[in-house]
Amino acid sequence: MEKTNMMPRITGVALSRIRQDFQPLLGLLIIYGVFAILSSTFRTFDTFKTILTQAVILGTLAAGSTIVLISGGLDLSIGSLFCLVAVCIGRMFLSGVPTLLIVILSLAIGAACGTLNGTIIVGTGIPAFIGTLGMMKAYRGLAELLGANRDMSRFPESFQMIGRGYLIPISIMAVTFLLVYIILSRTKLGFNCYAIGGSNEMARRAGVPVKKQYLIYYTLGGLCAAVSAIILASRLNFTNTAWGVGMELNAIGAVIIGGTSLTGGIGGIGRTVIGVLIVTVLNAGLSHLGVSSSWQRISIGAVIIFAVWLDIMQRRREAKG
């Protein structure tokens, strides 16, 4: 009798998860289909390549946010960290540092800043929102000091090749997604990420080193921000201190739109891929229709609110289960 009673509940939860995975994909297909009908220029292969290329910066940034959000954390500093890494790239080139060393040092800066974020949060016990909000201001101020509010440009050809065209940038994004997928689905680190996000206290009681794991998750978030900054600096062939404003909200928004829960424990990089594509397709489609950037931001905001509302409704249904 107990097995009979449990089966409908288990089946219901499984079907609920399938619907939750399917909804963002269905939304992406509908959005793409609508714009393809409304704009003849939107349904070309060149536009498709442009969408993928535009998704690279947001995608690599959102990959790190996916890990942090699943663990139940939050990092509002990644936009400013993105700017700081970009400014450091410019300063290093002005100082004559070789390209390969600059790439390595930029990744190290991103990882170190991510580790610092995690250290502040687990070391002081302050909420991630407050801790990373403070670091967002600190990284922005440091970037302005280093950048002296000037553009830094004319990077070597060897560096420009990283972001040129669409093949290399898209490949970097794909590799980033693949590595995050492996971490989340094939490693103990990923299993712990879901466990901690589901219940921090239960994970701790089960012997999970919660604080150490948080340090790793925030480090990976900072590393992804550095990858994103390297690609954009290479593509545009310059950097300045205005970069990264609002990018943290775009990245977090894309992750949430894809179906990763804002409260942690639920999500995946596949969902983030869909969320990033929804944001990018929506912006590209509205641009093809001549819609202003202000209305584009309003549209993305509305989609984020709708996605969070769906997540809340889903959790309430499961709780009533």
PEKA-V204496 format. One record per residue. N is the residue number from 1. RES is the residue in one letter. PHI is phi as a letter, one per 30 degrees, with the letter a starting at -180 (999 if undefined). OMEGA is omega in radians with two decimals (none if undefined). Layout:
n,res,phi,omega
N,RES,PHI,OMEGA
N,RES,PHI,OMEGA
This chain:
n,res,phi,omega
1,M,999,-3.13
2,E,d,3.13
3,K,d,-3.13
4,T,d,3.13
5,N,d,-3.09
6,M,d,-3.03
7,M,e,3.12
8,P,d,-3.13
9,R,d,3.14
10,I,d,3.13
11,T,d,3.14
12,G,d,3.11
13,V,d,3.14
14,A,d,3.13
15,L,d,3.10
16,S,d,3.12
17,R,d,3.13
18,I,d,3.11
19,R,d,-3.12
20,Q,d,3.09
21,D,d,-3.02
22,F,d,-3.05
23,Q,e,3.13
24,P,d,3.12
25,L,d,3.10
26,L,d,3.10
27,G,d,3.12
28,L,d,-3.12
29,L,d,3.13
30,I,d,-3.13
31,I,d,-3.14
32,Y,d,-3.13
33,G,d,-3.14
34,V,d,-3.14
35,F,d,3.11
36,A,d,3.11
37,I,d,-3.05
38,L,d,-3.07
39,S,b,3.13
40,S,d,3.14
41,T,d,-3.10
42,F,d,-3.03
43,R,c,3.09
44,T,c,3.13
45,F,d,3.10
46,D,d,3.10
47,T,d,3.11
48,F,d,3.10
49,K,d,3.12
50,T,d,3.12
51,I,d,3.13
52,L,d,3.14
53,T,d,3.13
54,Q,d,-3.13
55,A,d,-3.02
56,V,d,-3.07
57,I,d,3.13
58,L,d,-3.09
59,G,d,-3.14
60,T,d,3.10
61,L,d,-3.11
62,A,d,3.12
63,A,e,3.10
64,G,d,3.12
65,S,d,3.12
66,T,d,-3.13
67,I,d,-3.10
68,V,d,-3.11
69,L,d,3.12
70,I,d,3.14
71,S,d,-3.11
72,G,j,-3.14
73,G,c,3.13
74,L,a,3.13
75,D,b,3.13
76,L,d,-3.04
77,S,c,-2.97
78,I,d,3.08
79,G,d,3.10
80,S,d,3.07
81,L,d,3.04
82,F,e,3.13
83,C,d,-3.13
84,L,d,3.12
85,V,d,3.14
86,A,d,3.12
87,V,d,3.10
88,C,d,3.08
89,I,d,3.14
90,G,d,-3.13
91,R,d,3.14
92,M,d,3.10
93,F,d,3.09
94,L,d,-3.14
95,S,d,3.08
96,G,i,3.12
97,V,d,-3.13
98,P,d,-3.06
99,T,e,-3.09
100,L,e,3.14
101,L,d,3.10
102,I,d,3.12
103,V,d,-3.13
104,I,d,-3.13
105,L,d,3.12
106,S,d,3.08
107,L,d,3.13
108,A,d,3.11
109,I,d,3.12
110,G,d,-3.14
111,A,d,-3.13
112,A,d,3.12
113,C,d,3.07
114,G,d,3.09
115,T,d,3.11
116,L,d,3.08
117,N,e,-3.14
118,G,d,3.14
119,T,d,3.13
120,I,d,-3.08
121,I,d,-3.09
122,V,d,-3.11
123,G,d,-3.11
124,T,c,-3.11
125,G,i,3.12
126,I,d,-3.14
127,P,e,-3.13
128,A,e,3.14
129,F,e,-3.10
130,I,d,-3.09
131,G,d,-3.11
132,T,d,3.03
133,L,d,3.09
134,G,d,3.13
135,M,d,3.05
136,M,d,3.11
137,K,d,-3.10
138,A,d,3.14
139,Y,d,3.12
140,R,d,3.11
141,G,d,3.12
142,L,d,3.10
143,A,d,3.13
144,E,d,3.09
145,L,d,-3.12
146,L,d,-3.08
147,G,d,3.14
148,A,h,3.10
149,N,h,3.10
150,R,b,3.08
151,D,d,3.05
152,M,b,-2.97
153,S,b,3.12
154,R,h,3.12
155,F,d,-3.12
156,P,d,3.14
157,E,e,-3.12
158,S,d,3.11
159,F,d,-3.13
160,Q,d,-3.12
161,M,d,-3.09
162,I,d,-3.07
163,G,c,-3.07
164,R,d,3.10
165,G,i,-3.12
166,Y,b,-3.03
167,L,d,-3.09
168,I,d,3.12
169,P,e,3.14
170,I,d,3.10
171,S,d,3.10
172,I,d,3.11
173,M,d,-3.14
174,A,d,3.12
175,V,d,3.10
176,T,d,3.10
177,F,d,-3.11
178,L,d,-3.14
179,L,d,3.10
180,V,d,3.09
181,Y,d,3.14
182,I,d,3.14
183,I,d,-3.05
184,L,d,-3.00
185,S,c,-3.02
186,R,b,-3.08
187,T,b,3.08
188,K,d,3.10
189,L,e,3.12
190,G,d,3.09
191,F,e,3.11
192,N,d,3.13
193,C,d,3.11
194,Y,d,-3.13
195,A,d,3.14
196,I,d,3.12
197,G,d,3.11
198,G,d,3.10
199,S,a,-3.13
200,N,e,-3.09
201,E,d,3.12
202,M,d,3.11
203,A,d,3.13
204,R,d,3.13
205,R,d,3.12
206,A,d,3.08
207,G,j,3.11
208,V,d,3.10
209,P,d,-2.96
210,V,e,-3.08
211,K,d,3.13
212,K,d,3.14
213,Q,d,3.10
214,Y,e,3.11
215,L,e,-3.13
216,I,d,-3.10
217,Y,d,3.12
218,Y,d,3.06
219,T,d,3.11
220,L,d,3.08
221,G,d,3.10
222,G,d,3.12
223,L,d,3.11
224,C,d,3.09
225,A,d,3.12
226,A,d,3.10
227,V,e,3.14
228,S,d,-3.14
229,A,d,3.12
230,I,d,-3.10
231,I,d,-3.10
232,L,d,3.10
233,A,d,3.12
234,S,d,-3.10
235,R,d,-3.07
236,L,d,3.12
237,N,i,3.01
238,F,a,3.03
239,T,b,2.98
240,N,a,-3.00
241,T,d,3.13
242,A,d,-3.09
243,W,d,2.95
244,G,i,-3.13
245,V,d,3.13
246,G,i,-3.09
247,M,d,3.12
248,E,d,3.13
249,L,d,3.08
250,N,d,-3.12
251,A,d,3.14
252,I,d,3.11
253,G,d,3.13
254,A,d,3.13
255,V,d,-3.13
256,I,d,3.11
257,I,e,3.12
258,G,d,3.08
259,G,j,3.05
260,T,d,-3.05
261,S,d,3.12
262,L,d,-3.12
263,T,c,3.04
264,G,j,3.05
265,G,i,-3.09
266,I,b,3.09
267,G,k,-3.12
268,G,l,-3.09
269,I,d,3.07
270,G,d,3.09
271,R,d,3.13
272,T,d,3.08
273,V,e,-3.14
274,I,d,3.13
275,G,d,3.11
276,V,d,3.14
277,L,d,3.10
278,I,d,3.14
279,V,d,-3.09
280,T,d,3.13
281,V,d,-3.14
282,L,d,3.12
283,N,d,-3.12
284,A,d,-3.12
285,G,d,3.12
286,L,d,3.08
287,S,d,3.11
288,H,d,3.13
289,L,d,3.10
290,G,i,3.14
291,V,d,-3.09
292,S,d,-3.14
293,S,d,3.11
294,S,d,3.11
295,W,d,3.06
296,Q,d,3.13
297,R,d,3.09
298,I,d,-3.14
299,S,d,3.13
300,I,d,3.10
301,G,d,3.12
302,A,d,3.13
303,V,d,3.11
304,I,d,3.12
305,I,e,3.13
306,F,d,-3.12
307,A,d,3.11
308,V,d,3.10
309,W,d,3.09
310,L,d,3.13
311,D,d,3.13
312,I,d,3.12
313,M,d,3.13
314,Q,d,3.13
315,R,d,3.10
316,R,d,3.11
317,R,d,3.14
318,E,d,3.14
319,A,d,3.12
320,K,d,3.08
321,G,g,none
